[in-house]
Amino acid sequence: MQNKRYWIGVASRDHVMHAVQGGFAQLCHGKQTPLKKMNTGDWIIYYSPKVDYKENIPHQKFTAIGKVIDDNVYQVDMGSNFFPYRRNIDFIPCEEILIHPLISKLSFIKSVKYWGYSFRFGYLEICEKDFKIIAESMVNVEKQGARGIFHQ
């Protein structure tokens, strides 16, 4: 059995909400490579630097969390000769949270001053500790009994 891995995907909030509704992850404008690095049972948290892809209204929140549910990486026809790759994700109920209170607690952020630099490639792998810091802030553990789902 492979070790569980933890990921952050970077996308505008409007794109994340579309992915949550559809039960899929799409990264780096539909590239296949980041999705192929994931395995069944891995977790992904989305970070949204802005509200809408076409506008520059800042959001700076973690917006969704889910688990990779199979090994299928597939393409879809979005029209206009655009065929992005996707992966199936089981998203769980969560609250969007601002990144700012967590910046100094996350090991993948190397500079408090230039914290946004960590997200420049559109996705990144993070350690379990960082995942739990973010996930437990997004999911009300007592209310949803969610602590156990992160340990499966």
C-alpha positions as MATLAB code, in Angstrom:
seq = 'MQNKRYWIGVASRDHVMHAVQGGFAQLCHGKQTPLKKMNTGDWIIYYSPKVDYKENIPHQKFTAIGKVIDDNVYQVDMGSNFFPYRRNIDFIPCEEILIHPLISKLSFIKSVKYWGYSFRFGYLEICEKDFKIIAESMVNVEKQGARGIFHQ';
ca = [
       0.000    0.000    0.000;
       1.282    3.452   -0.891;
       1.633    6.153    1.712;
      -1.111    8.737    1.769;
      -0.026   12.082    0.346;
      -1.439   15.569    0.755;
      -1.804   18.228   -1.914;
      -2.807   21.827   -2.393;
      -4.365   22.852   -5.675;
      -4.510   26.530   -6.619;
      -7.542   27.839   -8.486;
      -9.957   30.745   -8.387;
     -12.972   30.235   -6.147;
     -15.402   30.048   -9.081;
     -13.386   27.216  -10.637;
     -13.141   25.399   -7.299;
     -16.906   25.575   -6.768;
     -17.439   24.113  -10.250;
     -15.053   21.271   -9.367;
     -16.800   20.619   -6.036;
     -20.187   20.427   -7.766;
     -18.757   18.039  -10.360;
     -16.748   15.939   -7.903;
     -13.404   16.382   -9.661;
     -10.001   18.032   -9.393;
      -8.472   19.915  -12.285;
      -5.059   21.527  -11.864;
      -2.785   23.897  -13.784;
      -5.397   24.709  -16.433;
      -6.092   21.051  -17.114;
      -2.592   19.570  -17.170;
      -2.288   15.797  -16.713;
       1.039   15.617  -14.860;
      -0.008   16.944  -11.416;
      -3.049   14.648  -11.354;
      -0.956   11.585  -12.219;
       1.163   12.205   -9.109;
      -1.884   11.611   -6.909;
      -3.100    8.215   -5.707;
      -6.369    6.845   -4.413;
      -6.703    7.914   -0.779;
      -4.644   11.095   -1.131;
      -6.189   14.355    0.087;
      -6.378   17.701   -1.705;
      -7.128   21.152   -0.333;
      -7.860   23.983   -2.735;
      -6.451   27.446   -2.159;
      -8.170   30.292   -4.027;
      -6.099   33.458   -4.409;
      -8.991   35.251   -6.080;
     -12.769   35.019   -6.364;
     -13.168   34.812  -10.122;
     -10.755   33.597  -12.785;
     -11.400   36.604  -15.032;
     -11.177   39.265  -12.317;
      -8.578   40.274   -9.766;
     -10.716   40.428   -6.644;
      -8.587   38.827   -3.889;
      -9.987   35.873   -1.946;
      -6.917   34.334   -0.257;
      -8.825   31.454    1.308;
      -8.668   27.698    1.452;
     -11.931   26.840   -0.267;
     -12.443   23.066   -0.512;
     -11.128   19.764    0.753;
     -11.547   16.289   -0.666;
     -10.157   12.814   -1.085;
      -8.983   11.137   -4.302;
     -11.403    8.233   -4.822;
      -9.900    6.263   -7.711;
      -6.928    5.989  -10.070;
      -8.752    7.382  -13.088;
      -7.183   10.434  -14.795;
      -9.429   11.386  -17.684;
     -10.043   14.144  -20.237;
     -13.255   16.059  -20.832;
     -14.343   18.130  -23.812;
     -14.992   21.678  -22.611;
     -15.500   22.985  -26.142;
     -13.359   25.509  -28.018;
     -10.748   22.779  -28.516;
     -10.080   22.579  -24.730;
      -9.678   19.060  -23.289;
      -8.521   19.332  -19.653;
      -7.572   16.366  -17.484;
      -9.443   15.626  -14.266;
      -9.512   13.246  -11.296;
     -12.508   12.113   -9.260;
     -12.646   13.638   -5.775;
     -15.011   13.083   -2.845;
     -15.296   16.578   -1.409;
     -16.413   16.939    2.194;
     -18.433   19.756    3.764;
     -16.156   22.521    5.021;
     -15.873   26.214    5.724;
     -13.686   28.493    3.645;
     -10.936   29.943    5.796;
      -8.558   32.850    5.329;
      -4.943   31.846    4.899;
      -3.538   34.771    6.908;
      -4.002   33.296   10.440;
      -2.229   30.093    9.335;
       0.747   31.509    7.418;
       3.228   31.354   10.311;
       2.094   27.801   11.237;
       2.580   26.169    7.814;
       6.007   24.667    7.092;
       5.652   24.881    3.300;
       5.532   28.677    3.554;
       9.188   29.658    3.790;
       8.736   33.430    4.028;
       5.972   35.187    5.940;
       6.585   38.280    3.809;
       6.424   36.409    0.474;
       3.965   33.685    1.496;
       2.167   33.672   -1.885;
       5.320   32.413   -3.590;
       4.529   28.894   -2.335;
       1.516   28.682   -4.644;
       3.213   29.818   -7.872;
       3.173   26.446   -9.671;
      -0.566   25.806   -9.262;
      -0.197   22.798   -6.992;
       2.160   21.486   -4.336;
       2.585   18.529   -2.066;
       2.449   19.301    1.642;
       3.235   17.301    4.769;
       0.570   15.635    6.904;
       1.052   18.138    9.731;
       0.345   21.109    7.447;
      -2.638   19.287    5.976;
      -4.109   18.721    9.430;
      -3.576   22.350   10.459;
      -5.565   23.525    7.442;
      -8.144   20.718    7.357;
      -9.028   20.921   11.035;
      -9.560   24.670   10.641;
     -11.866   24.075    7.668;
     -13.870   21.210    9.138;
     -15.616   21.573   12.469;
     -14.273   18.393   14.023;
     -16.708   18.253   16.933;
     -19.759   19.068   14.822;
     -19.016   16.693   11.959;
     -17.008   14.002   13.756;
     -14.426   14.551   11.044;
     -11.204   13.891   12.950;
     -11.446   10.215   12.035;
     -11.751   10.828    8.302;
      -8.311   12.410    8.163;
      -6.754    9.326    9.769;
      -8.255    6.758    7.375;
];
